[in-house]
Amino acid sequence: MERKFSLHFLPDIFVKQTQNSINMAWQEIDNQLKMKFLFKDFVHAFGFMTQVALVAEKHDHHPWWANVYNQVEIALTTHDAGNIVTEKDRKLAQAIDEIYKLYQ
C-alpha cells in the first residue's frame, strides 16, 4: 500500500520566514551525507522535522537527526548497503532541500 503525504499543512507564517543554513551544501563525511539547518525558532525547526519525517517514511529511508532549539542536524546513510552513501541518500537529501526551501 503506497502512502501519500502532503507537504502543505503548515500555515503561511511558517512557510514565508527567512531562514539560513549553517552549511550551504550536504557534505559527505565518514560514509554519511551531513547537513545542519538553522531556523527562526524551535517551532520552525520542529515543523521542518515533521515534514521531513513524512517524506522519509514515503521513501522508506529514515535519517539520523538531532535538534537543539532552532538547529536541526541530519545525517543520511544506507544501512542495507553497508552504511555507505547511496542514491537513496542523495534522493532523500534532495527532498529535504526542497522542504527547507519552504522555510527560506
MDAnalysis code that builds the backbone (N, CA, C; Angstrom):
import MDAnalysis as mda
import numpy as np

u = mda.Universe.empty(312, n_residues=104, atom_resindex=np.repeat(np.arange(104), 3), trajectory=True)
u.add_TopologyAttr("name", ["N", "CA", "C"] * 104)
u.add_TopologyAttr("resid", np.arange(1, 105))
u.add_TopologyAttr("resname", ["MET", "GLU", "ARG", "LYS", "PHE", "SER", "LEU", "HIS", "PHE", "LEU", "PRO", "ASP", "ILE", "PHE", "VAL", "LYS", "GLN", "THR", "GLN", "ASN", "SER", "ILE", "ASN", "MET", "ALA", "TRP", "GLN", "GLU", "ILE", "ASP", "ASN", "GLN", "LEU", "LYS", "MET", "LYS", "PHE", "LEU", "PHE", "LYS", "ASP", "PHE", "VAL", "HIS", "ALA", "PHE", "GLY", "PHE", "MET", "THR", "GLN", "VAL", "ALA", "LEU", "VAL", "ALA", "GLU", "LYS", "HIS", "ASP", "HIS", "HIS", "PRO", "TRP", "TRP", "ALA", "ASN", "VAL", "TYR", "ASN", "GLN", "VAL", "GLU", "ILE", "ALA", "LEU", "THR", "THR", "HIS", "ASP", "ALA", "GLY", "ASN", "ILE", "VAL", "THR", "GLU", "LYS", "ASP", "ARG", "LYS", "LEU", "ALA", "GLN", "ALA", "ILE", "ASP", "GLU", "ILE", "TYR", "LYS", "LEU", "TYR", "GLN"])
u.atoms.positions = np.array([
    [0.837, -1.171, 0.000],
    [0.000, 0.000, 0.000],
    [0.892, 1.247, 0.000],
    [0.735, 2.067, -0.998],
    [1.532, 3.291, -1.094],
    [0.912, 4.382, -0.236],
    [1.760, 5.049, 0.527],
    [1.305, 6.154, 1.366],
    [1.529, 7.460, 0.637],
    [0.584, 8.360, 0.778],
    [0.709, 9.679, 0.177],
    [0.627, 10.717, 1.271],
    [1.565, 11.659, 1.241],
    [1.633, 12.687, 2.250],
    [1.628, 14.053, 1.590],
    [1.064, 15.000, 2.242],
    [1.066, 16.383, 1.772],
    [2.099, 17.176, 2.540],
    [2.792, 18.049, 1.840],
    [3.767, 18.918, 2.489],
    [3.192, 20.287, 2.761],
    [1.934, 20.479, 2.522],
    [1.346, 21.812, 2.593],
    [0.354, 21.943, 3.742],
    [0.751, 21.468, 4.913],
    [-0.168, 21.531, 6.047],
    [0.200, 22.604, 7.052],
    [1.286, 23.320, 6.830],
    [1.678, 24.367, 7.768],
    [1.103, 25.709, 7.347],
    [0.753, 26.549, 8.299],
    [0.262, 27.888, 7.967],
    [1.328, 28.695, 7.229],
    [0.891, 29.678, 6.430],
    [1.805, 30.502, 5.645],
    [2.891, 31.151, 6.486],
    [2.587, 31.484, 7.728],
    [3.593, 32.145, 8.569],
    [4.833, 31.281, 8.717],
    [4.681, 29.957, 8.714],
    [5.827, 29.065, 8.826],
    [6.562, 28.940, 7.499],
    [5.866, 29.104, 6.411],
    [6.449, 28.898, 5.093],
    [7.231, 30.109, 4.623],
    [6.855, 31.300, 5.040],
    [7.417, 32.518, 4.480],
    [8.514, 33.162, 5.313],
    [9.047, 32.441, 6.288],
    [10.097, 33.010, 7.124],
    [11.436, 32.975, 6.388],
    [12.264, 33.967, 6.644],
    [13.620, 33.968, 6.099],
    [14.496, 33.157, 7.034],
    [15.132, 32.144, 6.475],
    [15.964, 31.247, 7.253],
    [17.353, 31.187, 6.630],
    [18.308, 30.619, 7.364],
    [19.662, 30.433, 6.876],
    [20.126, 29.038, 7.223],
    [20.881, 28.435, 6.313],
    [21.502, 27.152, 6.590],
    [22.899, 27.389, 7.143],
    [23.295, 26.589, 8.120],
    [24.649, 26.697, 8.656],
    [25.647, 26.272, 7.586],
    [25.421, 25.131, 6.964],
    [26.217, 24.678, 5.824],
    [25.359, 24.842, 4.574],
    [25.939, 25.327, 3.512],
    [25.140, 25.587, 2.314],
    [24.966, 24.353, 1.438],
    [25.713, 23.281, 1.692],
    [25.583, 22.070, 0.887],
    [25.807, 20.843, 1.766],
    [25.220, 19.746, 1.352],
    [25.441, 18.489, 2.049],
    [26.909, 18.126, 1.919],
    [27.475, 17.607, 2.987],
    [28.869, 17.170, 2.984],
    [28.910, 15.672, 3.220],
    [29.754, 14.982, 2.455],
    [29.919, 13.548, 2.677],
    [31.108, 13.351, 3.609],
    [30.807, 12.878, 4.821],
    [31.814, 12.679, 5.859],
    [31.572, 11.318, 6.500],
    [32.602, 10.495, 6.568],
    [32.507, 9.185, 7.231],
    [31.334, 8.363, 6.711],
    [31.204, 8.272, 5.407],
    [30.147, 7.485, 4.763],
    [28.740, 7.951, 5.134],
    [28.589, 9.255, 5.358],
    [27.278, 9.840, 5.637],
    [27.173, 11.175, 4.906],
    [25.977, 11.483, 4.421],
    [25.689, 12.838, 3.953],
    [25.215, 13.621, 5.159],
    [25.836, 14.765, 5.418],
    [25.503, 15.538, 6.605],
    [25.157, 16.970, 6.235],
    [24.206, 17.531, 7.009],
    [23.781, 18.903, 6.801],
    [23.248, 19.454, 8.108],
    [23.527, 20.724, 8.363],
    [22.959, 21.425, 9.516],
    [22.071, 22.545, 8.996],
    [20.904, 22.676, 9.606],
    [19.936, 23.685, 9.218],
    [19.655, 24.599, 10.405],
    [19.456, 25.868, 10.139],
    [19.158, 26.855, 11.165],
    [17.798, 27.485, 10.872],
    [16.976, 27.627, 11.911],
    [15.626, 28.153, 11.773],
    [15.410, 29.333, 12.700],
    [14.294, 30.003, 12.521],
    [13.954, 31.160, 13.352],
    [13.826, 30.776, 14.821],
    [13.200, 29.622, 15.075],
    [12.969, 29.200, 16.446],
    [12.656, 27.704, 16.472],
    [12.331, 27.200, 17.646],
    [12.054, 25.777, 17.822],
    [10.838, 25.319, 17.023],
    [9.800, 26.120, 16.986],
    [8.574, 25.734, 16.269],
    [8.865, 25.511, 14.789],
    [9.660, 26.381, 14.192],
    [10.009, 26.226, 12.778],
    [10.879, 24.982, 12.570],
    [11.835, 24.768, 13.464],
    [12.694, 23.590, 13.359],
    [11.870, 22.312, 13.481],
    [10.949, 22.302, 14.434],
    [10.127, 21.112, 14.640],
    [9.165, 20.892, 13.467],
    [8.626, 21.966, 12.915],
    [7.775, 21.843, 11.732],
    [8.525, 21.232, 10.563],
    [9.759, 21.682, 10.355],
    [10.618, 21.136, 9.307],
    [10.842, 19.644, 9.541],
    [11.149, 19.275, 10.774],
    [11.383, 17.868, 11.084],
    [10.135, 17.024, 10.834],
    [8.990, 17.581, 11.136],
    [7.740, 16.855, 10.905],
    [7.545, 16.590, 9.412],
    [7.798, 17.596, 8.603],
    [7.666, 17.416, 7.157],
    [8.692, 16.421, 6.625],
    [9.926, 16.493, 7.126],
    [10.961, 15.540, 6.707],
    [10.558, 14.123, 7.112],
    [9.988, 13.966, 8.291],
    [9.567, 12.637, 8.743],
    [8.555, 12.013, 7.781],
    [7.623, 12.812, 7.294],
    [6.624, 12.294, 6.356],
    [7.257, 11.857, 5.042],
    [8.195, 12.648, 4.551],
    [8.878, 12.309, 3.300],
    [9.792, 11.098, 3.501],
    [10.491, 11.053, 4.623],
    [11.362, 9.909, 4.907],
    [10.556, 8.612, 4.955],
    [9.388, 8.677, 5.547],
    [8.517, 7.494, 5.596],
    [8.090, 7.075, 4.195],
    [7.758, 8.033, 3.376],
    [7.370, 7.731, 1.993],
    [8.526, 7.084, 1.230],
    [9.746, 7.554, 1.483],
    [10.939, 6.995, 0.834],
    [11.385, 5.689, 1.492],
    [10.783, 5.352, 2.629],
    [11.204, 4.205, 3.434],
    [12.702, 4.291, 3.728],
    [13.122, 5.507, 4.110],
    [14.532, 5.778, 4.391],
    [14.574, 6.829, 5.493],
    [15.100, 6.475, 6.631],
    [14.951, 7.312, 7.817],
    [16.282, 7.895, 8.258],
    [16.325, 9.198, 8.473],
    [17.586, 9.852, 8.818],
    [17.936, 9.713, 10.296],
    [19.219, 9.875, 10.576],
    [19.651, 10.173, 11.934],
    [19.546, 11.682, 12.041],
    [19.015, 12.179, 13.140],
    [18.968, 13.621, 13.292],
    [19.010, 14.034, 14.743],
    [19.340, 15.300, 14.925],
    [19.375, 15.889, 16.252],
    [18.782, 17.284, 16.152],
    [18.113, 17.698, 17.226],
    [17.500, 19.017, 17.262],
    [17.806, 19.663, 18.599],
    [18.330, 20.877, 18.541],
    [18.503, 21.718, 19.717],
    [17.948, 23.084, 19.356],
    [16.870, 23.454, 20.009],
    [16.155, 24.701, 19.797],
    [15.919, 24.972, 18.307],
    [16.694, 25.837, 17.682],
    [16.422, 26.229, 16.292],
    [17.359, 25.561, 15.296],
    [18.080, 24.538, 15.711],
    [19.013, 23.860, 14.822],
    [18.602, 22.407, 14.619],
    [18.740, 21.944, 13.386],
    [18.494, 20.549, 13.061],
    [19.712, 20.041, 12.301],
    [20.255, 18.953, 12.773],
    [21.381, 18.311, 12.098],
    [20.894, 16.964, 11.579],
    [21.188, 16.678, 10.319],
    [20.730, 15.433, 9.689],
    [21.932, 14.707, 9.103],
    [21.941, 13.385, 9.263],
    [22.938, 12.524, 8.631],
    [22.197, 11.393, 7.923],
    [22.608, 11.119, 6.693],
    [21.983, 10.075, 5.884],
    [23.026, 9.039, 5.486],
    [22.674, 7.782, 5.630],
    [23.488, 6.665, 5.167],
    [22.541, 5.497, 4.917],
    [22.944, 4.586, 4.046],
    [22.092, 3.441, 3.743],
    [22.627, 2.219, 4.479],
    [21.914, 1.824, 5.518],
    [22.343, 0.705, 6.355],
    [22.352, -0.605, 5.570],
    [21.337, -0.801, 4.721],
    [21.227, -2.045, 3.952],
    [22.372, -2.236, 2.971],
    [23.068, -1.158, 2.613],
    [24.176, -1.234, 1.663],
    [25.526, -1.247, 2.389],
    [25.506, -1.427, 3.694],
    [26.752, -1.478, 4.450],
    [27.162, -0.133, 5.014],
    [26.170, 0.705, 5.313],
    [26.427, 2.030, 5.898],
    [27.301, 2.903, 5.000],
    [26.893, 3.005, 3.763],
    [27.558, 3.898, 2.812],
    [26.518, 4.842, 2.224],
    [26.985, 5.880, 1.567],
    [26.086, 6.817, 0.892],
    [25.701, 6.220, -0.458],
    [24.388, 6.165, -0.687],
    [23.871, 5.629, -1.953],
    [22.932, 6.651, -2.591],
    [22.413, 6.278, -3.742],
    [21.448, 7.135, -4.438],
    [20.215, 7.378, -3.569],
    [19.871, 6.418, -2.745],
    [18.738, 6.569, -1.826],
    [18.958, 7.762, -0.897],
    [20.175, 7.924, -0.407],
    [20.507, 9.054, 0.462],
    [20.454, 10.367, -0.313],
    [20.982, 10.353, -1.520],
    [21.006, 11.577, -2.332],
    [19.583, 12.038, -2.684],
    [18.716, 11.089, -2.977],
    [17.324, 11.446, -3.291],
    [16.617, 12.024, -2.069],
    [16.834, 11.435, -0.899],
    [16.209, 11.970, 0.303],
    [16.800, 13.342, 0.633],
    [18.096, 13.511, 0.462],
    [18.716, 14.820, 0.698],
    [18.100, 15.880, -0.214],
    [17.863, 15.518, -1.460],
    [17.237, 16.456, -2.395],
    [15.817, 16.806, -1.940],
    [15.078, 15.829, -1.481],
    [13.719, 16.082, -0.983],
    [13.764, 16.976, 0.259],
    [14.734, 16.748, 1.136],
    [14.887, 17.577, 2.329],
    [15.214, 19.016, 1.936],
    [16.067, 19.183, 0.943],
    [16.386, 20.534, 0.454],
    [15.139, 21.250, -0.032],
    [14.251, 20.535, -0.712],
    [13.013, 21.141, -1.196],
    [12.125, 21.574, -0.033],
    [12.076, 20.778, 1.006],
    [11.302, 21.181, 2.192],
    [11.922, 22.415, 2.830],
    [13.234, 22.427, 2.930],
    [13.919, 23.556, 3.557],
    [13.645, 24.866, 2.811],
    [13.493, 24.781, 1.495],
    [13.195, 25.976, 0.701],
    [11.906, 26.642, 1.168],
    [10.982, 25.866, 1.693],
    [9.721, 26.416, 2.192],
    [9.950, 27.333, 3.388],
    [11.082, 27.193, 4.057],
    [11.384, 27.965, 5.258],
    [12.303, 29.152, 4.983],
    [12.641, 29.374, 3.731],
    [13.528, 30.488, 3.393],
    [12.752, 31.684, 2.907],
])
